[in-house]
């Protein structure tokens, strides 16, 4: 169940990364052995030289990293993540951006180590920032699972945006392909020895660490894209959050490449632009498109507000023990349709005593016609209603573990009383048309095929009163007679 504390660890990790980024602005990453110059991660600066206008271009990735990580971390740290599920995706996006920029600086510095160049204090700070980004990404993906546990994607939570997820995946795959092609050509046309491809960084026989980082990052992004294309993002909150990290990871790489060219060539960089730079720009645009598509997928997911207690949603809380809490038992609920036992009138006149001398009345055939009228079955709601934008609104407590499995088995084992051969659109994943057009009944309740479908696919539980009814029956449907099935059909058709 969502709690205000979910997401705070991720938030504090991002805030720490943002705070340490400020320190990187003052501390050198590399230092010459003779002290003649220092190399900074965010600008070309040697000892004794002030900042020039071009230095601001090199600082752009770090300013962006500082703002995104700081804002996302603050929102999560104050507990807004539990009420704004999309913030977990934003937190993963911030972690992916920080990871790309910080890891790029780390491997670039490692590649430059030598007998006359040693790591400066800034190098260790950047390394810590990289580790904080990895930790924030891991905890952020876990937060998405915990916060939406039992309610949509993956472990339940609210899931949808299937089409948007797949669109984001396509943009990610194309972005990786373009970036891979750009890695073999220089960013600047002509003879500029300061710009070499990542595959040329190991020409002296050393390990090409930038190429290693590029390969590992590309593989990770492709893995996320494949999972989204396979629809795993609809079932797994972790994969859904990872899509934001993958998009920002690719975007940050493009931003770093473009800013590095601007810092050296200045505003007229286009006069020297090589094929690699234009491919980097295209990668950046594709990554932005993937980010937008991923955000659309997150916003399309139905809202699952915080519940006040386990077992029932607001307005449906039942007094007494909770049937879903282990160790508690619940007395069977009284039948509201049972006939009321008449109460004797204490003021009524006493019935006359029978006359023992009266002749016995003739015995007539004792025939009594008893008509039992059973109440019609109740139709279950698929969800509470729709908001102003036409999106389904859900306000129910998630089902966990064995309870969810037992309820789903009950819903799918009841007899079908009406069915069509076609399928209707999934309202939580508009791109999917896989909702069965069926109706089932257990004699007391009637429910559409969408009820079991959404529980199985998205973790959306049935309305609490139906869940309590199923639990009171021991999760067993029992026999449903023809009269009960006919009554269910009349409720469905309005007959």
N, C-alpha and C positions, 0 to 999 in steps of 0.2 A: 504494500500500500504506500502511496506517496506520503512523504513527510517533509516538513520544511527543511530538515537537515540534509536531504538528498541533494547532491551537487555542490555542497559547500567545500568539500575537500578539493574538488576540481577548481572551484573558484579561487581558493587560496593559493593553489599551485600556479594558476595563471597570473595572479597578482604578484606572486614572488618572481615569476619570469619577467613580468613587465618592470618591476622595480630593479632587478639586476640589469635589465637592458639599459637603464639610465646610467649605470656604472660603466657600461661598455663605451659610452660616449666619451669617457675621460681616460680610460685605461688602454694601453697599447696591447695588441694581440701578439705582435712579434717585436723583438728587440735585437738590434745588432750587437755583436759581441764587444765591439769597440765603443758602443754608445753613440755612434754617429747618427743613427736615425731610429725612429720607432714607426711601426706600421699599425694603423688603427683599422678596425673592422669596417667602419662606416665612412671613412674618408681617406683620401691620399694625403698624408700629412707626415712630415718629418719634424724632428725636434727644432723648435724655434720658428716654425712657419705657421702663420695664422690660417684661418679658414678662408677659402676663396668661394666664389659663387658656384663653381662646379662641385664643391664638396657637398652642397645641399642635395644634389642628385643622388650621391652615394648614401646619404642619410635617409632617403625616402623609405626604403624597406624597413629600417629600424623604427622610424616614426610610426609607420603603419602597424608594425608588430606591437609597438608599445600601446597604441590606442586600442587596437582590436583586443589584445590580451587583457589590457586593463579594464575596459568596459565590460567584456564578457565575464571576466573573473569577478568583478564587483557585483554584477547582477546575480551570479550564482552564489557568491559568498553571503549575500544578504537573504538568501532563501527563496528568491523568485523562481528558481528552477522548478520547484514542486508545483507552482501554479502556472508556469508558462513552459510547457513541455518542449517547445521549439528551442528554448535556451540551451538544452543539452546538445542539440545539433550545432548551435552557434558556438558552444564551448569547445566541441570537437573541431570545428572549423578554425577557431583561434589557435588551438593546440597544433593543428596541422601546419598553419602558417609559421608559427614560431619554430617548429621542428625543421622545416625546410630552410629557413634563413639561418638559424643557429648551426645546424649540422653542416650547411654549406661553408660557413666560416671556419668551423672546426677542421673539416677535411682539407680546406684550402690552406689553413695554417700548418697542418701536419705535413702537407706536401712541400712546404717551404722550409721545414726544419733542416738545419745543416750545422756544420762546425762553426760557422760565423753568425748564425741566426738561431735564437733560442726563444721559447715561448715567454710572452709577457704575462702580466697579471690578468690582462683582459682575456687571454686565451682560456684561462681556467674559469673565469666568470661565464664566458660563452658556453663552455662545456657544461657547466651547471645548468644554464638556461636550456640547453638541448635536453638534458636529463629530466628537467622539470616538465618540458613539453611532452616527452614520452610518457611520464607519469600522469600528466593531465589528460592525455589522450586515452590511456588505459582506464583511468577512473571515470572519465567522461562517458565512455562506452558502457561501463558498468552502471553508471548512474541512469543512463537511458533504459537499461534493462530493469533495474530495481524500481525506478519511478513508474514505469509502465507495466510492472509485473502484473500479469493476469488481466491486462486491459487492452493490449493491441499488438503491435508488430512483434513477432517472435514469441516472447513468453506471454503475451496477451496484449496489453495496451491498445491504444487506438492505432490502427493501421489503415493507410490508404495511400492515394497518390501513386498507384502502380504505374501509370503511364509516365508521370513526371520522373519517377525513379529510373525508368528505362531510358528516357530522354537524357537524363543526367549521365547515365552510364555510357550512352553513345558518345556524348561530348567528351567524356573522360578518355575513352578509347582513342578517339580521333586526336585529342590533345597529346596523349602519350606518343602516338605515331608521328605526329608533326614534330614534337620535341626530340624524338629519337633521330629523325632525319636531320634536324637542325644541329644535333650534337656533332655531326661529321663535317660541318662547314663553319668557317670563322664568322664571328659577329661583324667584323669590319673588313671591308674590301681593301685590297692593296697589301703592302708590306708593313704590318703592325705586329711586331714580335710580342707585344704585351698581350695580344689576344690569340690564344691557341685553343684548339678544341680540347674537350675533357679527355679524349683518348690519347692526346699527345702529352699529357702531364707526366707520363712515366717514361719519357724518352731517355732519361739518364739511368734507366734500369730499376728505378724505384717503383713501388706499387702506385698505380694511378688512383689515388683515393677519391678524387672527384668523380671519376668514372664508376667507382664502386658505389658511391652514394647515389649516383644517378640511376644505376642499374637496380639497386635495392628499392629505391623509391618508385621507379616505374613498375616493377613487379608488384609492389604493394597496391598501387593505384589500379593496375589491371585486375588484380584479385578482387578489389572492391567492386569494380565495374562489372565483372562477370557475375558476382553475387547479386548485384542489382538487376542485371538482365535476366537472371534465373528466377527472379521474384523473391529472393531470400530477404530483401529489405522489407517486404510486407510482413514477414514472420519474425524477423530478428531486429530488435531495437538497436543492437550493437552495430549491425551492418548499416542500418539507416543513419546512425550518427557518424559512422566512418565515411559515408559519402561526402559529408561536409569537410572532413579532414582531407580527403583525397583531392577535392576540388581546390581547396585553399593551398594545399601542398604544391599542386601544379601552377596555380596562379602566382604564388610567391616566387617560384623559380623563374617565371617569365619576368616578374617585376625586378628581380635582382639583376638579370641579364640586361634588361633595358636601362636600368639606372647606372650600371657599370659603364655602359657605352656613353651615356650622357655625361657622366662625371669626367670622362677622359676627352671626349670629342666636343662637349658643349652643346648648346642649343641647335647648332647646325650639323648635328650628327648624321642627318639624313644624307648629307653629301658624301659620307664615308660608309654608309650602311651597306653591309654585305648580306648575302642570302640568309645567314644564320640569324641576323637581327630581325629580319622580317618574319622568319619562322618563329622566333621567340615572341614577337608581337601577336602572331596568329595563335600560338599556344596560350598566351594570356587571355585573348578574347574567348577562345573555346573554354578555358577554365572558368571565366566569369559566367558563361552560358550554363555550364554545369552547376555552378553555385546557385544561380537563379532557379534552375530546374529543381535542384535539391531542396531549396527553400519552399518552392511551390508544393512539393510533395509533403513537406512537414506541415505546412499551413492547411493542407487538405485533410489532415487527420482529424477525426471528431474529438471534441473536448471531453475529457474525463475528469471532472472536478474532484477535489479531495473529499473523502467520505468521513463522517464523524465516528463511525464504528464499524466493526467487522460484521458482515453478514447482510446488512440491509442499507439501502440508499435513503437519503433524507425523505421524510414523508411516509416511509414504509417500515420504520423501526418498530419491531414487535416487543412487547414487554416480556420479561422472563428470560430464561436461558437462551443462548445463541446456539442454534443447531449445528453451526459450523466450527464451534470452538471445542477442541478435544476435551473429554472429561465431563462435558455438560450434556444433560439429557433434556428433551423437550416433551412436555405432555402433549398428547394429540389435541389439535385445535378442535373446538366444538363445531359441529356441523350446523351452519346457519339455516339449512333447508330441512332439518329434522322437524317432525311434527311436535308441537308444543303439548306437553302433558297437561290436561285440564286440572285446575285447582278447585276442589270442592268448595261450594258456597256455604259458609257456616251459618248464614242467616236464612237459608232456604227452609221451607216447612218440611217437616219429616214426612217421608212417604207413608201412605196408609198401610197398615199391616194387612196382609192377605187374609181373606175370610176363609177359615178352615172348612166352613160348611158350604161354600160356593161350589157349584158344579165345575168340574175341570173343563177348561176351554179345549176345543178340538185342536189336535196337533196339526199344524200346517208344515209344509215342506220348508225346512230352514235353508233358504237360499239368500246369500248376501253377496251383493256385487261390490267389490272393493276396487276403486280406481286410484292407482298410485301415479301421481304426476311428478316426474323427475325434473329438476331444474335443467335448463339448457346449458350446455358446456360454455365455458368462458373463453373468448378469443384473446390470445396473448399478444401484447404489443411487441413489435420488433425493436423499437426505440421510443424515446419520450416525445419526439417531435423534431422540427427543423428550425434553425435560426433564421435570421433575416436574409442570409445569403443562400438559403436553401440547403444547408449542410445538416446532416443528422446530428441531433444532440443526445448525448448519453449521460445518464446520472445514476449509475449503478455500481455496486461494489463488485470488484473482480472476484472470480472463483479461483481457488488455488488447488494445485496438485490433484489428489485423488477425487476431491469433490467435483472439480471441473470434468474429469474423465467420466465419473459416474453420471453426472447430469447429461453430458453429451450422449452417452450410451442410452440413457432413458429416452431422450428426445428422438434419437434415430431408430429406436426399436419399436416405437408405437406404430400401429397400423396406419397406412396411407389411405385417406378417404377420397381425396381428389388429387389429380396430377395432370400435368401437361407435358408434352414432349420437348418444349423449348425451355430456355433459360432466360432469366432477366438480369439486368445490369447490377453489379455490386455497387451499392451506394457509398461504400467506404473506399472503393478502388474503382472509380468510374470507367477505367479502361478494361475492366474484366467483366465478362458476361458469363458468369458461372453459378449464379444463384438458382437452385432448383425451384420450379413452380409446383410445389406440392403442399399438401396440408395433412397433418397427422392429428390424432386425438387419443386420449387415454380414457375418454368418457366424461371427464370433469373439465379438462382444458382442451382447447384446439390451438395449434400453432402452425405458422407457415414454415416452409422449408428454410426460409431465410434465418429463422431463429437458431437452428442447429448449425447452419452454414457459417453464420457470423461468429458463433462460439468457437467453432473448429478453426476457422481461418484467421479471425481477428481477436479471439478471446473475449468478445462482447457477450456478457452473461444475459440470460433471460431475465424478465422482470422478477423482483425478489419474491413476490407471492407465488409465482410458479415454481421457483426454486424451493421454497419452503414446502409446497405441496409435494414435490418430487421427493424431498427428504423424508416427509412424513410417511410416504409409501415405501420407505426402505429402498428407493431407487429401482423399484420393480413395477413395470407397467401393469401386469396382470391381463386378464382376458377382457376384451372390449367387444360387447355383443353388437348384433346388427342394429338394434334399436338405438344404441348409443352412437353408432357410426352415422345412422340416418339423421339423428339430431345434430351431429356435428356438421353434416352437409347443409342442413337448413340454416345453421348459424353462418356458415361461409357464404352461401348464396343469398341469404336474406329471405329464404322461403318460409 
